[in-house]
Amino acid sequence: MDQIVFLTEILFPALIGGTVITLELIAVTAPIGLLLGIAIAVGRTYGSWTIVEICKGYVIFFKGCPLLLLLFILYFGFPTIGITFTAFTAAVIGFICCNSAYNSEYIRGAMLSVQQGQLIAAKALGMTKRQAIINIVLPQALRRAIPGISNEFIYLIKYSSLAYVITVIELTGSAKQVATKYFMYTETFIIVALFYLAIVTVATIGINAIEKRVAIPGFVQK
Amino acid sequence: MKGSPGKGAGLFHRVESLDLIRVSKWFLKTNAVRDLSFSVSGGELIALIGGSGSGKTTTLRMINRLIEPDAGQILINGVPISTLDPIYLRRSIGYVIQQIGLFPHMSVQENISIPLKLGGYTRVDIQNRIDELLELVSLSPVQYRDRRPAELSGGQQQRVGLARALAADPPLLLMDEPFGALDPLLRRQLQEEFIRIKRELRKTILFVTHDIDEALLLGDRIAVLQEGTLYFLGNPQDLLITAQQDPYLSVLTGGDRLCTMRSVPVSMLAVPAGDVIYCTDLSNSIRIRDAVRNKEVRGAVLSLPDEKLRILLLDQEGNGNGISESPVIRFAPGTTVLEALSRFSRSSARAAVLTESDAVQVILLEDLIGLLSGGGSA
């Protein structure tokens, strides 16, 4: 079969469809994963004893559980106890759990690096603890956590390919289908790799732009 | 301000009195503050001084309830602060910390506006107040409003910190080594500006410092803390006088280094023949005492026992003219100090009955001993 025809009429349309699903997975997971990560980091640093322990448990469990296994449990295991997810939902839940656990650790580290004096100053001005965390600690901590969060975001782009194992036809899944059907493994997978590379490159550029934009003038982060 | 609750100004608009009654605080097994009692009256500046770990900062932070005492009570205007909402209490108390107090992610005006937003000021009021405050601390609003703290020098940051603490016009100010991290020149400049601001605003202030010169310069009274207890409380003059007999205070005040304070018989105080002496009343001047300390002028400071009157004797050139608000009076060659002092007797009942057998307290710079008759054998 003509290589050009294979590429333009079979592989690319299939991969574009897969890319859309991959981007959807990321678009749903990343914001929720970040917000949940912030919540867990705050809970673990400033929460009551119970909240601290719950957040600790969450992080330990999802950092320790292989993501693939987590997806299996969600997609194949949960139906046996009467909870059924679509493949897409199961993948998103799994990704969010993993993504938020790691994000929370990056954010927690950044929060601990915000000087103690900042919180004291905020309290001394008459802020409530909540006001101090929202207005003083988080704006500084999140800026410092950007390198970590962006790292995790890029991992997410790549580990979103695991969704294919639980039948989500995302980028890798669509490629696998085409490759198997037309027996064009090498070409297909190299091109898929280039697709991922493109997505990651765009993401990296975007993150750098965000980092630059929110940078504090004159403030060198030590 | 995101994340309410709570807009609203402070709990009190004036401080008539601040009382610490047998306050104690332990950290683990360390007794940081022991049985500390003292009272501050409205409009007074108390300088808290002492070595590291003497409980200065802990004392300050118990007053705005950043730290809760383990025993004892703190009263403001007679009301125990433990019965007040700490959030609202803190909005009535300005707090200035060394270095780290400003929020790096906020511009100067955002930093200053925090107490105003918490106090529920309107937008227009906030904008006006920010400009007013920046001018008060000698920063041009147009130039500095939108800068971030990292774009300011240390001295400018400290000014912004002061402006922020003053923003909501709190009647009580707590200052924890606010000028500690600055170089000596800048520190002096800010101290002098602070004296001006203090005069203008008339607030009740507790000022922690480890710099005795700063305490002597700014304090209406000085509280010396040692290992969490009150070692001494009194006005600067009393501190210097007491330091003569007390080894700890002597070391603290650097009595051996900067100046000596001695009890000198009046009869010994005479100006060598041929010299002219200039005298001025120091009772209202902080700068002049300081000028002598820094050897900007040559002179000796005399303080009469039990009197507020302090008198500076200047050298023959009369240097230092103009640094006191009181007129400098010129005395003819050969005038004895007793004669010079008696010139002030109209304003001082004590000086009026001063006789040759009396002694006066003299703060004397080493190189000015020659001003005394007897070549400094005093």
Boltz contact constraints between the chains, C-beta under 6 A:
constraints:
  - contact:
      token1: [A, 115]
      token2: [B, 100]
      max_distance: 6.0
  - contact:
      token1: [A, 117]
      token2: [B, 100]
      max_distance: 6.0
  - contact:
      token1: [A, 121]
      token2: [B, 101]
      max_distance: 6.0
  - contact:
      token1: [A, 124]
      token2: [B, 64]
      max_distance: 6.0
  - contact:
      token1: [A, 124]
      token2: [B, 90]
      max_distance: 6.0
  - contact:
      token1: [A, 124]
      token2: [B, 95]
      max_distance: 6.0
  - contact:
      token1: [A, 125]
      token2: [B, 114]
      max_distance: 6.0
  - contact:
      token1: [A, 125]
      token2: [B, 115]
      max_distance: 6.0
  - contact:
      token1: [A, 126]
      token2: [B, 87]
      max_distance: 6.0
  - contact:
      token1: [A, 126]
      token2: [B, 90]
      max_distance: 6.0
  - contact:
      token1: [A, 126]
      token2: [B, 91]
      max_distance: 6.0
  - contact:
      token1: [A, 126]
      token2: [B, 118]
      max_distance: 6.0
  - contact:
      token1: [A, 128]
      token2: [B, 87]
      max_distance: 6.0
  - contact:
      token1: [A, 130]
      token2: [B, 3]
      max_distance: 6.0
  - contact:
      token1: [A, 131]
      token2: [B, 1]
      max_distance: 6.0
  - contact:
      token1: [A, 131]
      token2: [B, 3]
      max_distance: 6.0
  - contact:
      token1: [A, 134]
      token2: [B, 2]
      max_distance: 6.0
  - contact:
      token1: [A, 134]
      token2: [B, 3]
      max_distance: 6.0
  - contact:
      token1: [A, 135]
      token2: [B, 2]
      max_distance: 6.0
  - contact:
      token1: [A, 136]
      token2: [B, 103]
      max_distance: 6.0
  - contact:
      token1: [A, 139]
      token2: [B, 105]
      max_distance: 6.0
  - contact:
      token1: [A, 140]
      token2: [B, 105]
      max_distance: 6.0
  - contact:
      token1: [A, 216]
      token2: [B, 104]
      max_distance: 6.0
  - contact:
      token1: [A, 216]
      token2: [B, 105]
      max_distance: 6.0
  - contact:
      token1: [A, 216]
      token2: [B, 148]
      max_distance: 6.0
  - contact:
      token1: [A, 217]
      token2: [B, 148]
      max_distance: 6.0
  - contact:
      token1: [A, 218]
      token2: [B, 148]
      max_distance: 6.0
  - contact:
      token1: [A, 218]
      token2: [B, 150]
      max_distance: 6.0
  - contact:
      token1: [A, 218]
      token2: [B, 151]
      max_distance: 6.0
  - contact:
      token1: [A, 219]
      token2: [B, 104]
      max_distance: 6.0
  - contact:
      token1: [A, 219]
      token2: [B, 150]
      max_distance: 6.0
